[in-house]
Amino acid sequence: MASKISRIEDFIALAKEGKDVHVEIELEKQVVAQKVHPDETEDMKVEIDMYLLIGSYTFRVGKEVKQVSKVYVYGSLEEPAGVFLVNTNIANARLKMDYKRLREANINVEEKYF
């Protein structure tokens, strides 16, 4: 497997070529601090706590194993709870689209959601 293979689309293409592609996914919520310019915030903060909803894929083609991570949505921890729920629904809809593309390429995946 060439080292340039680094996207979900690359593995879908391999499967469409007839390669036997296996995948597992793990989901995580990662918290990160994003630096902001003090002029952009009212209370002079220089960092905002953000979250990323990430899907970490492990693809196997023969004996080769490759990790691919994809951010499905990001937001601020300071948002109202309703915004986090909306963002979670957006991330799950994007995941569902990727699962469909994988299945259409005959790559079986256990569907997990945030």
C-alpha positions as CSV (number, residue, x, y, z in Angstrom):
1,M,0.0,0.0,0.0
2,A,1.5,3.3,-1.0
3,S,2.2,5.8,1.7
4,K,0.2,8.5,-0.2
5,I,-3.0,6.6,0.8
6,S,-4.3,8.7,3.6
7,R,-8.0,9.4,3.1
8,I,-11.2,7.4,3.4
9,E,-11.7,8.0,-0.3
10,D,-8.4,6.2,-1.0
11,F,-9.6,3.1,0.7
12,I,-12.9,3.2,-1.1
13,A,-11.0,3.4,-4.4
14,L,-8.9,0.3,-3.4
15,A,-12.1,-1.6,-2.5
16,K,-13.6,-0.7,-5.9
17,E,-10.5,-2.0,-7.5
18,G,-11.3,-5.4,-5.9
19,K,-9.0,-5.2,-2.8
20,D,-10.2,-6.7,0.4
21,V,-10.5,-3.7,2.8
22,H,-11.4,-4.0,6.4
23,V,-12.2,-1.1,8.7
24,E,-12.9,-0.4,12.4
25,I,-13.8,3.0,13.8
26,E,-13.4,4.6,17.2
27,L,-15.1,7.8,18.1
28,E,-13.9,10.5,20.5
29,K,-14.6,13.9,21.8
30,Q,-11.3,15.8,22.0
31,V,-11.0,19.1,24.0
32,V,-8.5,21.6,22.7
33,A,-7.7,25.2,23.5
34,Q,-7.9,27.6,20.6
35,K,-6.0,30.8,20.8
36,V,-8.0,33.9,19.8
37,H,-7.0,37.5,19.3
38,P,-8.0,39.5,22.4
39,D,-9.9,42.0,20.2
40,E,-12.3,39.1,19.1
41,T,-13.6,38.5,22.6
42,E,-15.5,40.8,24.9
43,D,-13.9,39.5,28.2
44,M,-10.3,39.6,26.9
45,K,-9.8,35.8,26.8
46,V,-6.8,34.6,24.8
47,E,-8.0,31.0,24.7
48,I,-11.4,29.3,24.1
49,D,-12.0,25.7,25.0
50,M,-13.1,23.9,21.9
51,Y,-14.2,20.3,21.2
52,L,-13.7,18.1,18.2
53,L,-15.8,15.1,17.4
54,I,-13.4,12.8,15.7
55,G,-13.7,9.4,13.9
56,S,-10.5,7.4,14.0
57,Y,-10.5,4.7,11.3
58,T,-8.2,1.7,11.2
59,F,-8.0,0.3,7.7
60,R,-6.5,-3.1,6.9
61,V,-5.6,-4.1,3.4
62,G,-3.7,-7.4,3.5
63,K,-1.0,-7.1,6.1
64,E,-0.9,-3.3,5.9
65,V,-2.6,-1.2,8.5
66,K,-3.3,2.5,8.2
67,Q,-4.9,5.0,10.6
68,V,-7.1,7.8,9.2
69,S,-8.8,10.4,11.5
70,K,-11.5,12.7,10.4
71,V,-13.0,15.7,12.3
72,Y,-16.8,15.5,11.9
73,V,-17.6,18.7,13.8
74,Y,-16.1,21.2,16.1
75,G,-17.5,23.7,18.5
76,S,-17.0,25.7,21.7
77,L,-17.5,24.3,25.2
78,E,-19.1,27.6,26.1
79,E,-22.0,27.1,23.7
80,P,-25.4,26.4,25.1
81,A,-26.2,22.7,25.5
82,G,-28.7,22.8,22.6
83,V,-25.9,23.8,20.2
84,F,-23.8,20.8,21.3
85,L,-26.8,18.6,20.5
86,V,-27.2,20.1,17.1
87,N,-23.5,19.7,16.4
88,T,-23.7,16.1,17.5
89,N,-26.6,15.5,15.1
90,I,-24.6,17.1,12.3
91,A,-21.6,14.9,13.1
92,N,-23.8,11.8,13.1
93,A,-25.3,12.7,9.7
94,R,-21.8,13.1,8.3
95,L,-20.8,9.7,9.8
96,K,-23.9,8.1,8.2
97,M,-22.8,9.4,4.8
98,D,-19.3,8.0,5.2
99,Y,-20.7,4.6,6.3
100,K,-23.0,4.6,3.2
101,R,-20.0,5.3,1.0
102,L,-18.0,2.5,2.6
103,R,-20.8,0.0,2.3
104,E,-21.3,0.9,-1.4
105,A,-17.7,0.0,-1.9
106,N,-18.3,-3.4,-0.1
107,I,-16.4,-2.3,3.0
108,N,-18.2,-3.6,6.1
109,V,-18.1,-1.3,9.0
110,E,-19.7,-1.5,12.5
111,E,-21.7,1.8,12.6
112,K,-21.1,3.8,15.8
113,Y,-22.4,7.3,16.5
114,F,-21.5,10.2,18.8
